[in-house]
Amino acid sequence: MAQYLELSSIISKNQLGQRLDQGVAELFPDYSRSLIKKWILTEKVSVNGMMVNKPRIKMMGGEAIVVQVEIEDEKRWEPQDIHLNIVYEDEHLLVINKPRNLVVHPGAGCPDGTILNALLYHYPNITEVPRAGIIHRLDKDTTGLMVVAKTVPTQTRLVRTLQKRTNFTREYEAIAIGTMTGGGLVEKAISRHPRKRTHMAVNELGKSASTHYRVAEHFRAHTRLRLRLETGRTHQIRVHMAYLNHPIVGDQLYSGRPRQPRNAGNELIQVLREFDRQALHAIMLRVEHPITCKLMEWHAPIPEDIAKLIVVLRADAEEFSNLYP
């Protein structure tokens, strides 16, 4: 059965000079650039109220984009009996504590085995909600809290709240490489890397991105951070921390080779070598309930692998503090 889809947004000034298909793909990242190009060619995309069919036309910034299309249900989105760790649930929404090694949404190279497939199994009626109610995403190996809409009105209001950046707060715990002296704010636009298609990168012509961070704990050659997002770009925290030359421990895309403190003990060396995912966890989520308007807050405990890393880093710091008071 086909689903009618209407999307609307405004090309930002930062997208000046982009091709239409590139600009629209950045506005609506849930849809591939190839699919968006197809929509443009078949006159499903309007610019300032006029249908266009040329993906290469250049954007000036400020154009009103509207997409109107019917999408056939994707057969690969099959219900699958995958366990979900539910932190909170009512008739309107649910909050999930996502484990590592679990993709949120089917895509290239991962057609199933995702949170979306699990939602379709546990909540059959969620097929009526765009993207099975998924409002925001976490990377495959980032753990922590996600909110999911169970109804269309809930989804619409949560998306609007997220876009307005009001009453939708996401905080993360991370272990960064290197010693950071204090907190701050990174305001650097992000776009797809020009050569590495699986990477994102800081780019002044990209989409605006803001990350607040503060130091929670110092170690000898690492820093425990608490971060808060104002925006939710792909890989945002990972890209911003790498931009500061303090990439996240275990981040195979952005941190390069593992680094160890000087004269580190065998246990710390082993833990760092075996840490095979980014040490990043969505620890707190605060949202205004879209129906009751009550401000709600949830917390997810630090997962075992990051907790172990903190313990070992703390022991290393204490050992060398005792040696060199």
C-alpha positions as CSV (number, residue, x, y, z in Angstrom):
1,M,0.0,0.0,0.0
2,A,1.4,3.4,-0.9
3,Q,2.0,6.1,1.7
4,Y,1.5,9.8,0.8
5,L,4.5,11.8,2.0
6,E,4.9,15.6,2.2
7,L,8.1,17.2,3.4
8,S,8.9,20.9,3.6
9,S,11.9,23.0,4.6
10,I,14.0,26.0,3.7
11,I,17.5,25.9,2.1
12,S,19.9,27.6,4.5
13,K,22.3,30.3,3.6
14,N,25.1,27.8,4.4
15,Q,23.9,25.7,1.4
16,L,24.7,28.5,-1.1
17,G,26.0,27.0,-4.3
18,Q,24.8,23.5,-3.7
19,R,23.1,21.4,-6.3
20,L,19.3,21.0,-5.7
21,D,19.6,17.3,-5.1
22,Q,22.5,17.7,-2.6
23,G,20.6,20.5,-0.8
24,V,17.4,18.5,-0.5
25,A,19.3,15.4,0.6
26,E,20.8,17.5,3.5
27,L,17.4,18.8,4.5
28,F,15.9,15.4,4.6
29,P,18.7,12.9,5.6
30,D,16.3,10.0,6.1
31,Y,16.1,9.7,2.3
32,S,19.0,8.8,0.0
33,R,20.3,11.3,-2.5
34,S,19.6,8.9,-5.4
35,L,16.0,8.7,-4.3
36,I,15.7,12.5,-4.0
37,K,17.2,12.8,-7.5
38,K,14.6,10.5,-8.8
39,W,11.9,12.6,-7.2
40,I,13.3,15.7,-8.8
41,L,13.4,14.2,-12.2
42,T,9.8,13.0,-11.9
43,E,8.7,16.5,-10.7
44,K,7.9,15.6,-7.2
45,V,9.9,18.5,-5.7
46,S,9.0,22.2,-5.9
47,V,11.2,25.2,-5.3
48,N,9.5,28.4,-4.2
49,G,6.2,26.9,-5.4
50,M,7.4,25.8,-8.9
51,M,8.0,22.2,-9.9
52,V,11.5,21.5,-11.1
53,N,13.1,18.5,-12.8
54,K,16.8,19.5,-12.9
55,P,18.8,18.1,-10.0
56,R,21.9,20.2,-11.0
57,I,20.4,23.7,-10.5
58,K,22.3,25.7,-7.9
59,M,20.8,26.9,-4.7
60,M,21.1,30.6,-3.6
61,G,19.9,30.0,0.0
62,G,16.4,30.7,1.3
63,E,14.5,28.7,-1.2
64,A,11.3,27.0,0.1
65,I,11.4,23.2,-0.7
66,V,8.3,21.0,-0.8
67,V,8.4,17.3,-1.6
68,Q,5.1,15.6,-2.4
69,V,5.3,11.9,-3.3
70,E,3.7,8.5,-2.8
71,I,6.1,5.9,-1.4
72,E,5.4,2.2,-1.7
73,D,5.8,0.3,1.5
74,E,9.3,-1.2,1.5
75,K,9.0,-5.0,1.6
76,R,12.4,-5.3,3.4
77,W,10.9,-3.6,6.4
78,E,9.7,-6.9,8.0
79,P,8.7,-7.3,11.6
80,Q,11.5,-9.1,13.6
81,D,11.5,-10.4,17.1
82,I,14.4,-8.3,18.4
83,H,14.5,-7.4,22.1
84,L,14.0,-3.8,23.1
85,N,15.0,-2.4,26.4
86,I,12.0,-0.2,27.2
87,V,12.8,2.5,29.8
88,Y,9.3,4.1,29.6
89,E,6.1,3.6,27.7
90,D,2.6,5.0,27.5
91,E,0.0,5.0,24.8
92,H,1.7,7.8,22.9
93,L,5.4,7.1,23.1
94,L,8.2,4.9,24.3
95,V,11.8,5.5,25.4
96,I,14.4,2.9,24.5
97,N,17.9,2.2,26.0
98,K,19.7,1.2,22.8
99,P,22.6,-1.3,23.1
100,R,25.7,-1.3,21.0
101,N,25.9,-3.1,17.7
102,L,22.3,-2.3,16.8
103,V,21.4,-0.1,13.8
104,V,18.3,2.1,14.2
105,H,16.9,2.2,10.7
106,P,17.4,-0.1,7.6
107,G,19.7,1.2,5.0
108,A,22.5,0.3,2.5
109,G,24.3,-2.8,3.8
110,C,21.8,-3.3,6.6
111,P,18.4,-4.2,5.2
112,D,17.1,-5.7,8.5
113,G,17.9,-6.6,12.1
114,T,17.3,-3.0,13.2
115,I,15.3,-1.1,15.8
116,L,12.7,-0.3,13.2
117,N,12.2,-4.0,12.4
118,A,11.8,-4.6,16.2
119,L,9.3,-1.9,16.5
120,L,7.2,-3.3,13.7
121,Y,7.1,-6.7,15.5
122,H,6.3,-5.4,19.0
123,Y,3.9,-2.6,17.9
124,P,2.2,-3.7,14.6
125,N,0.1,-0.5,14.5
126,I,3.3,1.6,14.3
127,T,3.3,0.9,10.6
128,E,0.9,3.9,10.4
129,V,3.5,6.3,11.7
130,P,6.3,7.6,9.3
131,R,9.6,5.7,9.8
132,A,7.8,3.5,12.5
133,G,7.9,6.5,14.9
134,I,11.6,7.0,14.9
135,I,12.3,10.6,15.8
136,H,16.1,10.7,16.1
137,R,18.9,8.2,15.7
138,L,22.0,6.9,17.5
139,D,24.9,5.5,15.6
140,K,25.2,1.7,15.5
141,D,27.7,1.5,18.3
142,T,26.5,4.5,20.4
143,T,24.4,3.3,23.3
144,G,21.7,5.0,25.3
145,L,18.3,6.7,25.1
146,M,16.0,7.2,22.2
147,V,12.3,8.3,22.1
148,V,9.9,6.7,19.6
149,A,6.4,8.0,18.7
150,K,3.6,5.4,18.7
151,T,1.0,7.6,16.9
152,V,1.1,10.1,14.1
153,P,0.1,13.1,16.3
154,T,2.9,12.3,18.7
155,Q,5.4,12.0,15.9
156,T,4.3,15.3,14.4
157,R,4.6,17.2,17.7
158,L,7.9,15.5,18.7
159,V,9.5,16.4,15.3
160,R,8.3,20.0,15.7
161,T,9.7,20.2,19.2
162,L,13.0,18.7,18.0
163,Q,13.2,21.2,15.1
164,K,12.5,24.1,17.4
165,R,15.2,22.9,19.8
166,T,13.0,23.6,22.8
167,N,12.1,21.1,25.5
168,F,14.1,18.4,23.8
169,T,17.4,17.9,25.6
170,R,19.9,15.1,24.9
171,E,23.0,14.6,27.0
172,Y,25.9,12.2,26.5
173,E,28.8,10.7,28.4
174,A,32.0,10.2,26.5
175,I,35.7,9.4,27.0
176,A,37.9,11.6,24.9
177,I,41.6,11.2,24.0
178,G,43.9,13.8,25.5
179,T,43.7,16.1,28.5
180,M,41.1,18.9,28.2
181,T,41.4,21.8,30.6
182,G,37.8,23.0,30.5
183,G,34.4,22.9,28.8
184,G,33.1,24.9,25.9
185,L,30.9,25.1,22.9
186,V,31.7,23.8,19.4
187,E,29.7,25.6,16.7
188,K,30.9,24.2,13.4
189,A,28.8,23.2,10.5
190,I,28.9,19.6,9.3
191,S,28.5,17.9,5.9
192,R,29.3,14.7,4.2
193,H,33.1,14.3,3.8
194,P,34.1,15.2,0.2
195,R,36.0,12.0,-0.4
196,K,35.1,9.5,2.3
197,R,31.4,8.8,1.9
198,T,31.0,7.0,5.2
199,H,32.5,10.0,7.1
200,M,31.2,13.4,8.0
201,A,33.4,16.5,8.3
202,V,33.4,20.1,9.5
203,N,32.5,22.3,6.5
204,E,31.5,25.9,6.7
205,L,29.0,25.2,3.8
206,G,27.4,22.3,5.7
207,K,24.4,22.2,8.1
208,S,24.8,24.2,11.4
209,A,25.8,22.1,14.4
210,S,26.3,23.0,18.0
211,T,27.7,20.8,20.8
212,H,28.2,21.9,24.4
213,Y,30.7,20.0,26.5
214,R,32.1,20.1,30.0
215,V,34.8,18.2,31.8
216,A,33.4,15.6,34.2
217,E,36.7,13.9,35.2
218,H,40.3,14.2,34.4
219,F,42.6,11.2,33.8
220,R,46.3,11.2,32.8
221,A,45.8,11.2,29.1
222,H,42.1,11.1,28.7
223,T,39.1,13.1,29.7
224,R,35.6,12.1,30.7
225,L,33.0,14.5,29.2
226,R,29.4,15.4,29.6
227,L,28.0,16.7,26.3
228,R,24.7,18.3,25.3
229,L,23.4,18.6,21.7
230,E,21.6,21.6,20.3
231,T,21.4,20.0,16.9
232,G,21.5,16.4,15.8
233,R,23.7,16.0,12.8
234,T,25.1,12.6,11.7
235,H,28.2,11.8,13.8
236,Q,28.0,15.3,15.4
237,I,29.7,14.7,18.7
238,R,32.3,12.4,17.1
239,V,33.1,14.9,14.4
240,H,33.3,17.9,16.7
241,M,35.5,16.2,19.2
242,A,37.9,15.1,16.4
243,Y,37.9,18.7,15.2
244,L,39.1,19.7,18.7
245,N,41.9,17.1,18.4
246,H,40.2,15.1,21.2
247,P,38.5,12.3,19.4
248,I,36.4,9.7,21.2
249,V,38.1,6.6,22.5
250,G,37.5,3.6,20.2
251,D,36.1,5.7,17.3
252,Q,37.4,3.8,14.3
253,L,36.3,6.5,11.9
254,Y,37.7,9.6,13.5
255,S,40.3,8.7,16.2
256,G,43.0,7.0,14.2
257,R,45.3,4.6,16.0
258,P,44.7,3.9,19.7
259,R,46.8,6.0,22.0
260,Q,48.1,5.0,25.4
261,P,49.4,7.0,28.3
262,R,53.1,6.9,28.9
263,N,54.2,4.0,31.1
264,A,50.6,2.6,31.2
265,G,50.1,-0.6,33.0
266,N,49.2,-3.9,31.2
267,E,45.5,-3.7,32.3
268,L,45.0,-0.3,30.8
269,I,46.8,-1.1,27.6
270,Q,44.7,-4.2,27.2
271,V,41.4,-2.4,27.9
272,L,42.2,0.4,25.4
273,R,43.3,-2.1,22.7
274,E,40.1,-4.1,23.1
275,F,37.7,-1.2,23.3
276,D,36.2,-1.6,19.8
277,R,33.5,1.0,19.6
278,Q,33.2,4.7,20.3
279,A,33.0,5.4,24.1
280,L,29.8,7.4,23.7
281,H,26.5,7.0,25.6
282,A,23.3,8.9,25.5
283,I,22.8,9.1,29.2
284,M,19.9,11.6,29.6
285,L,16.9,12.5,27.6
286,R,14.5,15.3,28.6
287,V,11.3,15.9,26.5
288,E,8.1,17.8,26.9
289,H,5.4,15.1,26.5
290,P,3.7,15.9,23.2
291,I,0.2,15.2,24.5
292,T,0.3,16.0,28.2
293,C,2.9,18.8,27.9
294,K,4.5,17.5,31.0
295,L,8.3,17.8,31.0
296,M,9.7,14.3,31.4
297,E,13.3,13.1,32.0
298,W,15.0,9.7,31.8
299,H,18.5,8.4,32.6
300,A,20.3,5.3,31.3
301,P,23.2,3.9,33.4
302,I,26.6,3.9,31.9
303,P,27.1,0.6,30.1
304,E,29.5,-2.0,31.4
305,D,32.3,-1.5,28.8
306,I,32.5,2.3,29.4
307,A,32.2,1.8,33.2
308,K,35.1,-0.6,33.1
309,L,37.2,1.8,31.0
310,I,36.5,4.6,33.5
311,V,37.6,2.4,36.5
312,V,40.9,1.5,34.8
313,L,41.6,5.0,33.7
314,R,40.9,6.3,37.2
315,A,43.2,3.7,38.8
316,D,45.9,4.6,36.4
317,A,45.6,8.3,37.3
318,E,45.6,7.5,41.0
319,E,48.7,5.3,40.7
320,F,50.7,8.0,39.0
321,S,49.4,10.7,41.3
322,N,50.8,8.7,44.2
323,L,54.1,8.2,42.5
324,Y,54.5,11.9,41.7
325,P,52.7,13.9,44.4
